[in-house]
Amino acid sequence: MRGSDVAGTPSLASIVWDLFRARREGVAGLVRRQQLRSASLVTHARSASRFYQRHWRDCAPDASLRDLPPVTKQQLMAAFDDWLTDPRVTRAGVEAFIADPTRIGSKLCDEYFVCSTSGTTGEPGRFVHDPHAVAVYRALSMRLFGAWWSVAGAWALARKGGRLVAVVGTGGHFAGEGWTEWERRRDGVRSRAYTVLSVQRPLAEIVAALDDLDPAVLIVYPSMLALLAEEQAAGRLRLRLAFIELGGESMSPITRARAADVFGCAIYDIYSASEALLMAIDCPHGRLHVNSDWMILEPVDAVLHPTPPGELSHTVLLTNLANRVQPILRYDLGDSVVVPTDPCPCGSPLPSLRVAGRSGDVLYLVATDGRRVGIPPSALAITLATVSAARRAQIVQTTPASLRVRVEAEPGADVESTRAFAVAKVRAYLVEQGLRDVEVVGATEPPEQSAQSGKFRPIVPL
């Protein structure tokens, strides 16, 4: 099957053509590609990665992907040099590379894209992507644009010369900044059209820079988009965008609808990670469709058994079929997801899911009868979104049975009454979950973003 063999680096055009054919062939074509590519990747990992040779030593030589034991980030980082399949790439070399901020978006060993995680949810990750994976990610971005294509959006994009601004965490080889800089280095056109703004900058500076740059496309974290929407509504920001791309955090439907109304353009979401870019893209019906011809996502429970559709998973196992230099097979991604029980109205053959948040973000609270109850972060985030006087709100768990609610009030709103209302809403929700005895207190300190990544976490577990 031309364009689907991952043993080499086919052209971007051939990968795009294969993506088109896969959709045309429907579920059967997607499944066939996934099976061929997963079998090829397993064979490659067995022969080229010392880590997988050890990890799978008790598995049958002909074991299928789902019969192989999962892996964790801690396991892979601990065996970094044995994990990678190119002996030129070592942990020491990668650490030296990411220690130099001037090399963000440049090539390691003249061919590899490197990104890192901040470690706010555990051990920092170091991820290396080969040229084939990079080509696949670029092709998938075209699939994303195709899902949202419109004449008005295409004209707005062309009229502004494809100007794009990414407001993301900077200074640490994070995926958002790294990928944008990687693309800027491709040619002079992208170098002039693409700009990275640090989300760590003061809001007023970001607003002024965006007005000066006048982009057609804005890539942004949902928490920052909510703030920018307020600036736009107040007239302090005057953007006319073709579309907005979200990533890195969850966003409540209420907040997203408000931002779409304020900016007057399409807002789409991508499910991406440093381990695998563009795992899923959303459609106009708000569902995330997994790029299942190149990515496998397995929702599982706490003991790693498959989670049925309609139920919240404990985590999800990722297999990235595009990357061979650093094979990722059945990797515990740490996100809680739900697979819908009904087909998406958009008619896409790509499977869909909803991301509830990281499993590490799930609040586990102690009920009156001693039960340990898990609360998905999306539920609490939506509860906070109903506090209309709150510009931002954040829940911080301090003990197994106590929470602090941080609130930043809208301009002109009374902080104390807004905080009290938010506390009451959280308490009412917890009572409905059988958590009557959980202590909920209003915090005097404001909501805080991560000092490392610049991302805002509305729910911070113990």
NUBAPA-929561 format. One record per residue: residue number from 1; x, y, z of N, C-alpha, C in turn. Coordinates in steps of 0.1 Angstrom, whole numbers. Each point is the difference from the previous one (the first is absolute). Last residue first. Example, Ala and Ser with C-alpha at 12.3 -4.5 7.8 and 13.67 -1.06 7.14 Angstrom:
2
REC num   npx   npy   npz  capx  capy  capz   cpx   cpy   cpz
REC   2   128   -22    71     9    11     0    -8    11     8
REC   1     3   -57    -1    -9    12     0     9    12     0
END
This chain:
462
REC num   npx   npy   npz  capx  capy  capz   cpx   cpy   cpz
REC 462   -44   166   450     9    -1    11    13    -5    -5
REC 461   -29    25   -37    -2   -11    10    11     0    11
REC 460   -22    38   -34    13    -4     5    -2   -10    11
REC 459   -28    27   -43    -1   -10    11    13    -5     4
REC 458    -4    32   -34   -11     4     9    -2    -9    12
REC 457    45    15   -29    -8   -13     4   -11     4     9
REC 456    35    25   -39    -9     2    12    -8   -13     2
REC 455    51    12   -23   -14    -5    -2    -7     2    13
REC 454    47     9    -7    -9    11    -3   -14    -4    -2
REC 453    42   -25    13    -5    -2   -14    -9    12    -4
REC 452    23     0    43     9    -6   -10    -6     0   -14
REC 451   -23    17    39    12     8    -2     9    -5   -11
REC 450   -54    -7     5    12    -7     2    12    10    -3
REC 449   -45    23    15     5    -8   -11    13    -7     4
REC 448   -43    19    33    14     1    -5     2    -9   -12
REC 447   -42    29    31     5   -12    -8    14     2    -5
REC 446    -9    28    44    -7    -2   -13     4   -13    -7
REC 445    -5     9    55    10     1   -11    -7    -2   -13
REC 444   -24    -5    41     2    14    -3    10     2   -11
REC 443   -36   -42     8    14     4     2     2    15    -4
REC 442   -42   -35    18     4    11    -9    14     4     3
REC 441   -21   -50    10     2    13     6     4    10   -12
REC 440   -22   -52    13     3     9   -11     1    14     6
REC 439    -1   -56    17     1    14     3     4     8   -12
REC 438   -28   -48     5    12     6    -5     0    15     3
REC 437   -36   -32    10     9     4    10    14     6    -5
REC 436   -37   -17   -28    -5    10     8    10     5    10
REC 435    -3   -30   -43    12     5     7    -4    12     9
REC 434   -27   -26   -34     2    -7    13    12     4     8
REC 433   -17    20   -42     9   -12    -2     2    -8    12
REC 432   -25    40     0    -7    -8   -10     8   -13    -2
REC 431    19    33    26   -11    -6     8    -7   -10    -9
REC 430    33    27   -19     5   -11     7   -10    -7     8
REC 429   -13    39   -24     4   -11    -9     5   -12     8
REC 428    -9    39    24   -12    -6    -5     3   -12    -9
REC 427    36    26    15    -6    -8    11   -12    -7    -5
REC 426    19    31   -30     9   -12     2    -6    -9    11
REC 425   -21    41    -6    -2    -8   -12     8   -13     1
REC 424     7    33    33   -13    -6     2    -4   -10   -12
REC 423    40    26    -2     1   -10    11   -13    -8     1
REC 422     1    37   -28     7   -11    -6     1   -12    10
REC 421   -19    41    15    -9    -7   -10     7   -12    -6
REC 420    25    28    28   -10    -8     8    -9    -8    -9
REC 419    31    29   -20     7   -12     6   -10    -8     8
REC 418   -15    40   -18     3    -9   -11     6   -13     6
REC 417    -7    36    29   -13    -7    -3     2   -10   -11
REC 416    38    25    13    -5    -8    11   -13    -8    -4
REC 415    18    33   -30     9   -12     1    -6   -10    10
REC 414   -27    35   -31     5    -1    14     7   -13     2
REC 413    -3    27   -48    -7    -9     8     6    -1    14
REC 412    17    27   -36   -12     6     5    -8   -10     9
REC 411    34   -21   -34     0    14     4   -13     5     5
REC 410     7   -52     6    -1     9   -11     2    15     5
REC 409    22   -39    30   -13     6    -4     1     8   -12
REC 408    27   -43    20     3    13    -5   -13     6    -5
REC 407    12   -43    36    -8     7    -9     6    14    -4
REC 406     7   -53    26     6    12    -3    -8     7   -11
REC 405    -7   -41    39    -5     6   -13     6    14    -1
REC 404    12   -49    27     0    14     0    -4     5   -13
REC 403    -8   -49    30     3     8   -12     0    15     2
REC 402     0   -54    26    -1    14     1     5     7   -13
REC 401     3   -48    15   -14     4     2    -2    15     2
REC 400    43   -24    -8   -10    -9    -7   -15     4     2
REC 399    35    40     2     0   -13     7   -10    -9    -8
REC 398     9    41   -20    11     1    10     1   -12     9
REC 397   -17    19   -53    -3   -10    11    12     1    10
REC 396   -22    37   -35    12    -6     5    -3    -9    11
REC 395   -25    29   -43    -2    -8    12    13    -7     3
REC 394   -17    47   -29     9   -11     1    -2    -8    13
REC 393   -18    43   -38    -1    -7    13     8   -13    -1
REC 392   -10    52   -27     6   -13     0    -2    -6    14
REC 391   -26    36   -11     8     0   -13     8   -12    -1
REC 390   -48     8    26    14    -4     2     7     1   -14
REC 389   -47     8     8     8    11     5    15    -3     1
REC 388   -33   -33   -13     2    10   -11     8    12     5
REC 387    -5   -53    11     1    12     9     4    12    -9
REC 386    -4   -44   -17   -13     6     2     0    12    10
REC 385    38   -27   -11    -3     8   -11   -14     7     1
REC 384    17   -33    31     6    13     2    -4    10   -11
REC 383   -14   -44    -4    -6     6    12     5    14     2
REC 382    21   -26   -32   -13     5    -5    -8     6    11
REC 381    40   -21    11     3    12    -8   -13     6    -5
REC 380    -2   -40    24     2    11     9     3    13    -8
REC 379    -5   -40   -24   -12     3     7     1    12     9
REC 378    38   -17   -24    -9     8    -8   -13     3     7
REC 377    34   -27    21     2    14     0   -10     8    -8
REC 376   -12   -47    24     7     5   -12     1    15     0
REC 375    -2   -33    43    -8    10    -7     7     5   -12
REC 374    -2   -46    36     7     8   -10    -9    10    -7
REC 373     1   -26    51    -8     4   -12     9     9    -9
REC 372     2   -37    43     9     9    -7    -7     3   -13
REC 371   -22   -16    50     3    -3   -14     9    11    -6
REC 370   -20     0    45    14    -5    -2     3    -3   -14
REC 369   -42    19    18     1   -15     3    14    -5    -2
REC 368   -10    45   -11    -4    -2    14     2   -14     5
REC 367    31    15   -41   -14     1     3    -3    -2    15
REC 366    46    17   -28    -5   -10     9   -15     3     4
REC 365    30    11   -47    -5     6    12    -6   -12     9
REC 364    31    14   -47    -5   -12     8    -2     5    14
REC 363     6    23   -52    -1     2    15    -5   -13     6
REC 362    27     8   -48   -12    -4     6     1     1    15
REC 361    36     8   -31    -8    12     4   -13    -4     6
REC 360    31   -32   -18     6     6    11    -7    13     5
REC 359   -14   -22   -38    -4    -9    11     7     6    13
REC 358   -11    34   -40    10   -10     4    -5    -8    12
REC 357   -38    19   -32    11     5     7    11   -10     3
REC 356   -41    -5   -27    -5     6    12    12     7     8
REC 355   -11   -12   -54    10     0    10    -5     7    13
REC 354   -24   -29   -43     0    13     8    11    -2    11
REC 353    -9   -24   -52     1    -1    15    -1    14     5
REC 352    -5   -33   -50     1    12     8     0    -3    14
REC 351    14   -23   -52    -6    -1    13     1    13     8
REC 350    -2    -2   -54    10     0    10    -8    -1    14
REC 349   -22     5   -43     3   -14     4    10    -1    11
REC 348   -37    41    -9    14    -4    -2     2   -15     4
REC 347   -41    30     2     2   -11   -10    14    -5    -2
REC 346   -25    34    30     8     5   -12     3   -11   -10
REC 345   -23    -7    43    -9     5   -11     8     5   -12
REC 344    18   -39    34     0    15    -1    -9     4   -12
REC 343   -10   -46    29     9     5   -11    -1    16     0
REC 342    -8   -27    47    -7     2   -13    10     6   -10
REC 341    12    -9    45    -7   -12    -3    -7     1   -14
REC 340    48    26    19   -15     1    -1    -6   -14    -5
REC 339    45     6    29    -4    -3   -14   -15     1    -1
REC 338    37    24    36   -12    -8    -2    -3    -1   -15
REC 337    45    10    37    -7     2   -12   -13    -8     0
REC 336    48    18    30   -13    -7     1    -9     5   -12
REC 335    56    -3     5   -12     8    -2   -12    -9     2
REC 334    48   -13     1    -4     7    12   -13     8    -2
REC 333    30   -31   -28     1    15    -3    -5     8    12
REC 332    23   -49   -11   -10     5     9     1    16     0
REC 331    13   -36   -40     6     9    10   -11     6     8
REC 330     6   -34   -39    -9    -2    12     6     8    12
REC 329    33     5   -36   -10   -10    -2    -7    -3    14
REC 328    38    32   -29    -9     2    11   -12   -10    -2
REC 327    55     9   -18   -13    -6    -1    -8     1    12
REC 326    39    26   -24    -4    -1    14   -13    -6     1
REC 325    19     4   -42    12     2     7    -2    -1    15
REC 324   -36    -3   -33     8   -12     2    13     2     8
REC 323   -53    22   -11    13     3     5     8   -13     3
REC 322   -48     3   -15     8     7    -9    15     1     3
REC 321   -39   -20    25     4    -9   -11    10     8   -10
REC 320   -15     1    54     3    10   -11     6    -8   -12
REC 319   -32   -11    45    10    -6    -9     1    10   -12
REC 318   -22     2    55     3     5   -14    10    -8    -7
REC 317   -39    -3    42    13    -5    -5     2     4   -14
REC 316   -30    20    45     0    -4   -14    14    -4    -4
REC 315   -31     3    49    10     6    -8    -2    -5   -14
REC 314   -34    -6    31    10     4    10    12     7    -8
REC 313   -51     1   -21    12    -8     2     9     5    11
REC 312   -55     4    -9    12     8     1    12   -10     3
REC 311   -45   -13   -28     5     0    13    14     8     0
REC 310   -26    -9   -40    -9     7     9     5     1    14
REC 309    18   -40   -30    -5    13    -5   -10     6    10
REC 308    35   -34    21   -11    -1   -10    -3    15    -4
REC 307    49   -17    16   -12     7     5   -11     0   -10
REC 306    44   -36     8    -7    10    -8   -12     6     6
REC 305    41   -15    31   -10    -7    -8    -7    10    -8
REC 304    34     9    35     4     0   -15    -9   -10    -8
REC 303    -4    15    47     8   -12    -1     3    -3   -15
REC 302   -26    38    12    11     1     9     9   -13    -1
REC 301   -28     9   -44    -3     3    14    13     0     9
REC 300    -4    14   -55     1   -12    10    -4     5    14
REC 299     2    14   -58    -5     4    13     0   -12     9
REC 298    30    10   -44    -8   -10     6    -4     5    14
REC 297    20    18   -51    -3     4    14    -9   -10     6
REC 296    35     8   -45    -9    -9     6    -2     5    15
REC 295    17    22   -52     0     0    15   -10   -11     5
REC 294     6     8   -47    13     2     5     2     0    15
REC 293   -41    -8   -24     9    -6    -9    14     2     4
REC 292   -37    20    24     3   -14     3     8    -7   -10
REC 291   -12    48    19     6    -3   -12     5   -15     0
REC 290   -42    22    28    13    -5     1     6    -3   -14
REC 289   -37    37    18     1   -12    -8    15    -5    -1
REC 288   -35    32    33    13    -3    -4     1   -13    -8
REC 287   -43    35     5     6   -13     4    14     0    -5
REC 286   -34    35    -8     6     1    13     6   -13     5
REC 285   -22    14   -43    -9    -4    11     6    -2    13
REC 284    24    14   -40   -10    10     4   -10    -4    10
REC 283    46   -25     2    -8     3   -11   -10    10     4
REC 282    53   -16    18   -15     1     2    -7     3   -13
REC 281    46   -30    10    -4    14    -4   -15     0     2
REC 280    47   -31    18   -14     1    -4    -4    15    -3
REC 279    45   -14     7    -6   -13     2   -14     0    -5
REC 278    41    33    -3   -13    -1    -7    -5   -14     0
REC 277    48     0    17    -7    12    -3   -13    -4    -8
REC 276    31   -26    38    -7    -2   -13    -8    12    -4
REC 275    27    -1    40     3   -14    -5    -5    -2   -14
REC 274    -9    40    24    14     0    -4     4   -14    -6
REC 273   -50    14    -5     9    -2    11    14     0    -5
REC 272   -57    11   -13    13    -2    -4     9    -2    12
REC 271   -51    10   -22     5    -8    11    14    -4    -4
REC 270   -32    44   -16     8   -12    -3     4    -7    13
REC 269   -41    37   -19     9    -5    10     8   -12    -5
REC 268   -27    49   -19     1   -15     0    11    -4    10
REC 267   -34    43   -18    10    -4    11     1   -15    -1
REC 266   -18    43   -35     0   -14     5    11    -2    10
REC 265   -21    49    -3     7    -9    -9    -1   -14     5
REC 264   -12    44    21    -8    -1   -12     7    -9   -10
REC 263     9    17    48    10     1   -11    -7    -2   -14
REC 262   -27    -3    40     8    13     0     9     2   -12
REC 261   -25   -41     5    -9    12    -3     8    13     0
REC 260    23   -39    12    -4    -1   -14    -9    12    -4
REC 259    11    -6    46    12     5    -8    -3     0   -15
REC 258   -33   -18    29     1    15     2    12     5    -8
REC 257    -7   -46     0   -10     7    -7     1    15     1
REC 256    29   -26    26     3    -1   -14   -10     7    -9
REC 255    -8    -4    47    11     9    -3     4     0   -15
REC 254   -32   -31    14    -6    13     2    11    11    -3
REC 253    11   -47    -1    -8     4   -12    -5    15     2
REC 252    46   -14    25   -14    -3     1    -8     5   -12
REC 251    52   -17     1    -8    12     0   -15    -3     1
REC 250    55   -22     8   -14    -2    -3    -7    14     1
REC 249    53    -6   -14    -9     0    11   -14    -4    -4
REC 248    37     0   -31     7     0    12    -8     0    13
REC 247   -16    22   -49     7   -12     4     6     1    14
REC 246   -31    26   -46     2    -3    14     9   -12     3
REC 245   -10    39   -42     3   -14     3     3    -1    15
REC 244   -29    34   -36     8    -1    12     2   -15     3
REC 243   -11    33   -47    -4   -10     9    10     0    12
REC 242    -3    36   -31    -6   -11    -9    -5   -11     9
REC 241     3    52    18     7   -13    -2    -7    -9   -10
REC 240     7    52    22   -10    -6   -10     7   -13    -5
REC 239     6    35    47     4   -10    -9   -11    -4   -10
REC 238    12    35    39    -8     2   -12     4   -10   -11
REC 237     1    16    57     6    -9   -10    -9     0   -12
REC 236   -14    25    36    15     2     2     8    -8   -10
REC 235   -49     1     7     5     9   -10    15     3     1
REC 234   -32   -31    25     2    14     5     6    10   -10
REC 233    -5   -46   -11   -13     5     3     0    14     5
REC 232    41   -23    -6    -6     3   -13   -14     6     2
REC 231    23   -14    38     7    11    -6    -7     4   -13
REC 230   -14   -39    20    -5    11     8     6    13    -5
REC 229    15   -40   -19   -14     3    -4    -6    12     7
REC 228    43   -17    12     0     8   -12   -14     3    -6
REC 227     5   -29    38     4    14     3     0     9   -12
REC 226    -9   -45    -7   -11     6     8     3    14     4
REC 225    33   -26   -22   -10     5    -9   -12     6     7
REC 224    35   -20    25     4    13    -5   -11     5   -10
REC 223    -7   -42    17     0     9    11     4    14    -4
REC 222     2   -37   -31   -13     5     3    -1    10    11
REC 221    44    -3   -31    -6    -8    11   -14     5     3
REC 220    22     8   -50    -1     5    14    -5   -11    10
REC 219    10    20   -54     2   -12     7     2     3    15
REC 218   -20    26   -47     4     1    14     1   -14     6
REC 217    -2    27   -52    -2   -12     8     6     2    14
REC 216     1    35   -32   -12    -7    -5    -3   -12     9
REC 215    26    46    18     1   -13    -6   -13    -4    -7
REC 214    24    44    20   -12    -2    -8     0   -14    -7
REC 213    34    27    29     2   -11   -10   -11    -2    -9
REC 212    -3    32    35    10     5    -9     2   -11   -11
REC 211   -30    -9    35    -5    10    -8    10     5   -11
REC 210    14   -31    32    -9    -6    -9    -6    10    -9
REC 209    28    15    35     8    -7   -11   -10    -7   -10
REC 208   -19    21    38     7    10    -9     7    -7   -11
REC 207   -19   -27    33   -10     6    -8     6    10   -10
REC 206    29   -20    31    -5   -10   -10   -10     6    -9
REC 205    15    25    36    11    -1   -10    -5    -9   -11
REC 204   -28     4    38     0    12    -8    11     0   -11
REC 203    -2   -36    31   -11     0    -9     0    12    -9
REC 202    46   -18    20   -12     6     5   -11     1   -11
REC 201    35   -40    -5     1    15     0   -13     6     6
REC 200     8   -48    -8     5     5    13     0    16     0
REC 199    -9   -27   -39   -12     2     9     3     5    13
REC 198    28     9   -46     0    -8    12   -13     3     8
REC 197     6     0   -54    -1     9    11     0    -8    13
REC 196    15    -7   -56    -3    -6    13     0    11    11
REC 195    -8    -3   -58     6     6    12    -4    -7    13
REC 194     1    -2   -60    -3    -6    13     7     7    11
REC 193     4    13   -47   -14     0     3    -3    -5    15
REC 192    45     4   -21    -6    13     1   -14    -1     6
REC 191    23   -40    -8     8     8    10    -6    14     2
REC 190   -17   -28   -34    -5    -4    14     7     8    10
REC 189    15     7   -44   -14     4     1    -6    -3    14
REC 188    45   -14   -12    -2    14     3   -14     5     2
REC 187    12   -52    10     3     9   -11    -3    15     5
REC 186     3   -38    31    -1    -7   -13     3     9   -12
REC 185    -2    11    49    13    -2    -6    -1    -7   -14
REC 184   -39     8    27     6    13    -4    13    -2    -7
REC 183   -21   -37    20    -6     4   -13     5    13    -5
REC 182    15   -15    42     4    -9   -10    -5     3   -14
REC 181   -15    25    37    13     4    -4     6   -10   -10
REC 180   -41   -11    18    -2    13    -7    14     5    -5
REC 179    -1   -38    28    -5    -3   -14    -2    12    -8
REC 178    15     5    45    10    -7    -8    -5    -3   -14
REC 177   -28    20    33    10     9    -5     9    -7   -10
REC 176   -32   -28    20    -7    12    -8    10     9    -5
REC 175    15   -37    27    -5    -4   -13    -5    12    -8
REC 174    38     9    37   -13    -6     0    -6    -2   -14
REC 173    44    17    19    -1    -9   -11   -14    -7     1
REC 172    12    38    28     3   -14     5    -1   -11   -10
REC 171   -10    50    -3    12    -1     8     4   -14     4
REC 170   -52    18    -8    12     1    -7    12    -2    10
REC 169   -58    -6    -9    11     0     9    13    -1    -7
REC 168   -40    22   -27     3   -13     7    11     2    10
REC 167   -30    22   -42     2     5    14     2   -12     8
REC 166     5    10   -55    -2   -10    11     3     6    13
REC 165   -13    18   -53     6     3    13    -4   -11    10
REC 164     1    12   -58    -4    -9    11     8     4    13
REC 163   -13    15   -56     6     3    13    -6    -8    11
REC 162    -7     0   -51     2   -11     9     6     3    14
REC 161   -13    33   -34    13    -7    -3     3   -11     9
REC 160   -41    28    -3    10     4    10    13    -8    -2
REC 159   -37    -9   -29     1    15     1    11     5     9
REC 158   -11   -47    -3     8     5   -11     2    15     0
REC 157   -28   -20    33    13    -5     2    10     6   -11
REC 156   -46     9    -3     6     7    11    14    -4     2
REC 155   -25   -24   -31     3    13    -5     6     9    11
REC 154   -14   -43    11    12    -1    -9     3    14    -5
REC 153   -38    -4    27    12    -3     8    12     0    -9
REC 152   -42     4   -20     3    12     7    13    -1     8
REC 151   -17   -38   -24     5    10    -9     4    13     8
REC 150     4   -46    25   -11     8    -5     6    10    -9
REC 149    15   -47    32     1     8   -12   -12     8    -3
REC 148    13   -34    35    -6    13     4     0    10   -12
REC 147    18   -45    -2   -13    -2     8    -7    13     2
REC 146    43    -1   -22   -11    -5    -8   -13    -1     7
REC 145    40    10    24    -5    12    -8   -12    -4    -9
REC 144    21   -35    23    -6     9     9    -6    12    -7
REC 143    27   -29   -24   -13    -7     3    -8     9     9
REC 142    43    13    -8    -8     3   -11   -14    -7     1
REC 141    32    -8    32    -5    14     2    -8     4   -12
REC 140    21   -42    -1   -12     0     9    -5    14     2
REC 139    41    -5   -23   -12    -5    -8   -13     0     8
REC 138    40    10    22    -3    11    -9   -12    -4    -9
REC 137    17   -32    29    -6    11     8    -4    11   -10
REC 136    25   -35   -18   -14    -5     3    -7    12     8
REC 135    45     6   -10    -8     1   -12   -14    -4     2
REC 134    30    -5    36    -2    15    -3    -9     1   -13
REC 133    15   -43    12   -11     5     9    -3    14    -3
REC 132    36   -18   -24   -13    -6    -4   -12     5     9
REC 131    45    12    11    -5     8   -12   -14    -6    -5
REC 130    11    -8    52     8    -2   -12    -7     7   -12
REC 129     0    10    56    -8    -4   -11     8     0   -13
REC 128     4     0    58     7     1   -13    -9    -5   -11
REC 127    -3    17    56    -6    -7   -11     7     4   -13
REC 126     0     1    58     8     4   -11    -4    -8   -12
REC 125   -22    15    52     1    -9   -11     9     6   -11
REC 124    -7     6    58     0     6   -14     3   -10   -11
REC 123   -26   -14    46    14     1    -5    -1     7   -14
REC 122   -42    12    26     9   -12     3    13     3    -6
REC 121   -36    30    -6    -8   -11     4     9   -12     3
REC 120    19    41   -14   -10     4    10    -8   -11     5
REC 119    37     2   -35     1    -8    13   -10     4    10
REC 118    10    16   -47     4     8    11     2    -8    13
REC 117     7   -19   -52   -11     4     9     6     7    13
REC 116    20    -4   -54     0    -4    14   -12     4     7
REC 115    23   -10   -54    -8     9     9     1    -7    14
REC 114    24    -2   -54     0    -4    14    -9    10     8
REC 113    13   -21   -53    -7    10     7    -1    -4    15
REC 112    38   -15   -40   -11    -3    10    -6    12     6
REC 111    38    -2   -33   -12    -6    -6   -12    -1    10
REC 110    49    15     6    -4     4   -14   -12    -6    -5
REC 109    17    -5    45     6    -9    -9    -4     3   -15
REC 108   -31    25    28    10    -8     7     5   -10   -10
REC 107   -23    49   -11     0   -14    -2    11    -6     9
REC 106   -31    46    10    10    -5    -9     1   -15     0
REC 105   -30    27    28    -4    -1   -13    10    -4   -10
REC 104    18    19    43   -14    -4     0    -4     1   -15
REC 103    44    11    19    -2   -11    -9   -15    -5    -1
REC 102    18    35    29     2     5   -14    -2   -11   -10
REC 101    -1    -7    48   -12     5    -5     1     5   -14
REC 100    26   -39    28     3    12    -7   -12     6    -7
REC  99     0   -40    25     5    10    10     3    13    -7
REC  98   -14   -40   -23   -11     8     5     5    10    11
REC  97    33   -28   -20    -8     6   -11   -11     9     6
REC  96    25   -29    28     8    12    -4    -7     8   -10
REC  95   -21   -40    13     0    10    11     8    12    -4
REC  94     1   -35   -30   -13     6     0    -1    11    11
REC  93    38   -28    -1     0     9   -12   -13     8    -1
REC  92     5   -33    34     9    11     2     0    10   -11
REC  91   -25   -40    -5    -6     9    10     9    12     3
REC  90     5   -21   -48     1    -5    13    -6    10    10
REC  89     8   -15   -56    -9     8     9     1    -6    14
REC  88    22   -20   -37     6    14     1    -8     8    10
REC  87   -12   -45   -12    10     1    10     6    13     1
REC  86   -50   -15   -14    12     6    -7    10     2    11
REC  85   -42   -17    11     5    -9   -10    11     5    -8
REC  84   -21     7    54     1     5   -13     7    -9   -10
REC  83    -5   -12    46   -13     1    -6     1     5   -15
REC  82    37    -4    32    -4   -13    -6   -13     1    -7
REC  81    16    39    21    10    -4   -10    -4   -14    -6
REC  80   -28    16    36     0     9   -12     9    -5   -11
REC  79   -20   -16    45     8    -8   -10     1     7   -13
REC  78   -23    21    36    11    -7     8     9    -8   -10
REC  77   -39    22   -17    10     9     3    12    -6     8
REC  76   -38   -27   -10     7     4   -12    12    10     3
REC  75   -29   -14    36     8   -12    -6     8     5   -12
REC  74   -29    32    18    11    -3    10     8   -11    -5
REC  73   -40    10   -23    11    10    -3    12    -3     9
REC  72   -29   -42   -11    -3    13     6    12     9    -3
REC  71   -26   -47   -23    12     6     5    -4    14     6
REC  70   -26   -53   -12     2    15    -2    13     5     6
REC  69    -6   -51   -21    -2     8    12     1    15    -2
REC  68   -19   -35   -37    13     4     5    -2     9    12
REC  67   -35   -18   -29     5   -10     9    13     4     7
REC  66   -22    26   -34    -8     1    12     4   -12    10
REC  65    22     2   -44     2    13     8    -7    -1    14
REC  64    10   -47   -20    -6    12    -6     3    12     9
REC  63    31   -46    -4   -10     7     8    -5    12    -7
REC  62    34   -36   -12   -11     5    -9   -11     7     8
REC  61    39   -18    23     5     8   -12   -11     5    -9
REC  60    -9    -7    53     1    -8   -12     5     8   -12
REC  59    12    15    50   -11     0    -9     3    -9   -12
REC  58    30    12    38   -10   -11     3   -12    -1    -9
REC  57    34    35    -5     7   -13    -1    -9   -12     4
REC  56    -5    51    -5    -9   -10    -6     6   -14     0
REC  55    23    38    18   -14     2     5    -9   -11    -5
REC  54    45     3   -15    -1    -4    14   -14     0     4
REC  53     8    16   -43     4   -14     1    -1    -6    14
REC  52    -8    46    -7   -11    -9    -3     4   -15    -1
REC  51    34    32     9   -10     1    10   -11   -10    -3
REC  50    34     6   -32     4    -9    11   -10     0    11
REC  49    -8    11   -53     0     6    14     3   -10    10
REC  48    -3   -11   -47     9    12     1     0     6    13
REC  47   -27   -40   -14    14    -2    -6     9    12     3
REC  46   -46    -1    15     6   -12     4    14    -1    -4
REC  45   -26    35   -16     4     2    14     6   -12     6
REC  44   -17    -3   -45    11     9     1     5     2    14
REC  43   -39   -25    -7    12    -7    -5    12     9     1
REC  42   -41    20    11     4   -10    10    13    -8    -4
REC  41   -19    30   -31     6     7    11     5   -10    11
REC  40   -25   -16   -37    13     4    -4     8     7    11
REC  39   -45   -12     8     8   -12    -2    14     3    -4
REC  38   -31    35     2     3    -4    13     9   -13     0
REC  37   -16    18   -41    10     8     6     4    -4    14
REC  36   -34   -23   -24    13    -2    -7    10     8     7
REC  35   -44     5    17     6   -14     2    13    -2    -6
REC  34   -23    41    -8     4    -1    14     6   -14     2
REC  33   -19     7   -42    12     8     2     6    -1    14
REC  32   -42   -20    -9    10    -7    -7    14     7     2
REC  31   -39    21    17     4   -12     8    12    -7    -7
REC  30   -20    36   -22     7     5    11     5   -12     9
REC  29   -27   -10   -38    13     5    -4     8     5    12
REC  28   -44   -14     8     8   -11    -4    14     4    -4
REC  27   -33    33    11     5    -7    12     9   -11    -4
REC  26    -5    34   -39    -8    -2    11     7    -8    11
REC  25    13    18   -46    -3   -15     2    -7    -3    13
REC  24    12    45   -11    -9    -5   -10    -3   -14     1
REC  23    32    19    29   -14     5     3   -10    -5   -10
REC  22    45   -10    -8    -4    -7    12   -15     4     4
REC  21    23    22   -36    -5   -13    -4    -5    -7    12
REC  20    20    41     8   -12     2    -8    -6   -14    -4
REC  19    42     0    21   -10     4     9   -14     2    -7
REC  18    37    -9   -26    -4   -12     7   -11     3    10
REC  17    21    35   -24    -9    -7    -9    -5   -13     7
REC  16    31    26    24   -13     8    -2    -9    -8    -8
REC  15    43   -17     2    -7    -2    13   -14     7     0
REC  14    29     6   -37    -5   -13     0    -7    -4    13
REC  13    20    43    -5   -11    -1    -9    -6   -15     0
REC  12    40    11    25   -12     5     6   -13    -2    -9
REC  11    40   -35    -6    -2    15    -2   -13     4     7
REC  10    28   -42    19    -7     3   -12    -3    15    -1
REC   9    35   -31    26    -6    13     2    -7     4   -13
REC   8    13   -49    27     5    10    -9    -7    13     2
REC   7   -21   -42    15    14    -3    -1     7     9   -10
REC   6   -48    -2    10     7     9     9    15    -3     0
REC   5   -44    -6   -35    12    -8     5     8    10     8
REC   4   -38    13   -25    -3    -5    13    11    -8     6
REC   3    -3    20   -45    -2    11     9    -2    -5    15
REC   2   -12   -34   -39     9    12    -2    -3    11    11
REC   1    -6   -54     2    -9    12     0     9    12     0
END
